[in-house]
């Protein structure tokens, strides 16, 4: 069985292709593929539609962010950890050295 997140990404890609400017036949082909995958009168289309609805948009965003940060060639650098906070307070120094 397909992974719902990969299926959702494929459908999102088709939707972007259908909405980008360019030749109308490319837009129509993308929309035709979406309709064929989701709304054809067969069991496969019903399962695909249920799989598409099963993916929560928040989970999809978390999945995309995880993929973005986990790749080695990530355009976004991993957050650096600063120095560990001191557990003991240091005594305050006087402004007057004498």
C-alpha positions as CSV (number, residue, x, y, z in Angstrom):
1,X,0.0,0.0,0.0
2,X,1.2,3.5,-0.7
3,X,2.4,5.9,1.9
4,X,-0.3,8.6,2.4
5,X,2.2,11.4,2.7
6,X,3.9,10.5,-0.6
7,X,0.4,10.2,-2.3
8,X,-0.5,13.6,-0.9
9,X,2.8,15.1,-2.2
10,X,2.1,13.6,-5.6
11,X,-1.4,15.2,-5.6
12,X,0.0,18.5,-4.5
13,X,2.5,18.4,-7.3
14,X,-0.2,17.8,-9.8
15,X,-2.3,20.6,-8.3
16,X,0.7,23.0,-8.7
17,X,1.2,21.9,-12.3
18,X,-2.5,22.6,-13.0
19,X,-2.3,26.1,-11.6
20,X,1.0,27.3,-13.0
21,X,1.1,29.5,-16.0
22,X,1.9,27.8,-19.3
23,X,0.3,25.8,-22.0
24,X,-3.2,24.8,-21.3
25,X,-2.7,21.2,-22.4
26,X,-0.2,20.7,-19.5
27,X,-2.7,22.1,-17.0
28,X,-5.5,20.0,-18.5
29,X,-3.3,16.9,-18.3
30,X,-2.5,17.5,-14.6
31,X,-6.2,18.0,-13.8
32,X,-7.2,14.9,-15.8
33,X,-4.6,12.8,-13.8
34,X,-6.0,14.1,-10.5
35,X,-9.6,13.4,-11.5
36,X,-8.6,9.9,-12.7
37,X,-6.8,9.1,-9.5
38,X,-9.4,10.5,-7.1
39,X,-12.9,10.4,-8.7
40,X,-13.0,7.5,-11.2
41,X,-15.9,5.1,-10.5
42,X,-13.8,2.2,-9.1
43,X,-12.4,0.9,-5.8
44,X,-8.9,2.2,-6.4
45,X,-10.2,5.8,-6.7
46,X,-12.3,5.5,-3.5
47,X,-9.2,4.2,-1.6
48,X,-7.1,7.0,-3.0
49,X,-9.6,9.6,-2.0
50,X,-9.9,8.1,1.5
51,X,-6.1,8.1,1.7
52,X,-5.9,11.8,0.7
53,X,-8.5,12.7,3.3
54,X,-6.6,10.7,6.0
55,X,-3.6,12.9,5.8
56,X,-3.9,15.8,8.2
57,X,-2.5,19.1,6.9
58,X,-0.5,19.6,10.1
59,X,1.1,16.1,9.7
60,X,1.9,16.8,6.1
61,X,3.6,20.1,7.1
62,X,5.5,18.4,9.9
63,X,6.6,15.6,7.4
64,X,7.8,18.2,4.9
65,X,9.8,20.1,7.6
66,X,11.3,16.9,8.9
67,X,12.5,16.0,5.4
68,X,13.8,19.5,4.9
69,X,15.9,19.4,8.1
70,X,17.0,15.7,7.9
71,X,18.6,15.9,4.5
72,X,22.4,16.5,4.3
73,X,22.2,19.0,1.5
74,X,19.5,21.0,3.4
75,X,19.2,24.7,2.4
76,X,18.3,25.5,6.0
77,X,21.1,24.9,8.4
78,X,20.4,22.9,11.5
79,X,20.0,25.1,14.6
80,X,23.1,25.4,16.6
81,X,23.2,24.9,20.3
82,X,24.6,27.7,22.3
83,X,26.8,27.2,25.4
84,X,25.1,25.4,28.3
85,X,23.7,27.6,30.9
86,X,25.7,27.8,34.1
87,X,24.1,26.0,37.0
88,X,25.8,28.2,39.7
89,X,25.5,31.9,39.7
90,X,28.8,33.7,39.5
91,X,29.5,36.4,42.1
92,X,29.0,40.0,40.9
93,X,32.0,42.1,40.4
94,X,32.3,45.6,41.8
95,X,32.6,48.5,39.4
96,X,35.2,50.1,41.6
97,X,38.5,48.2,41.4
98,X,39.8,49.7,44.6
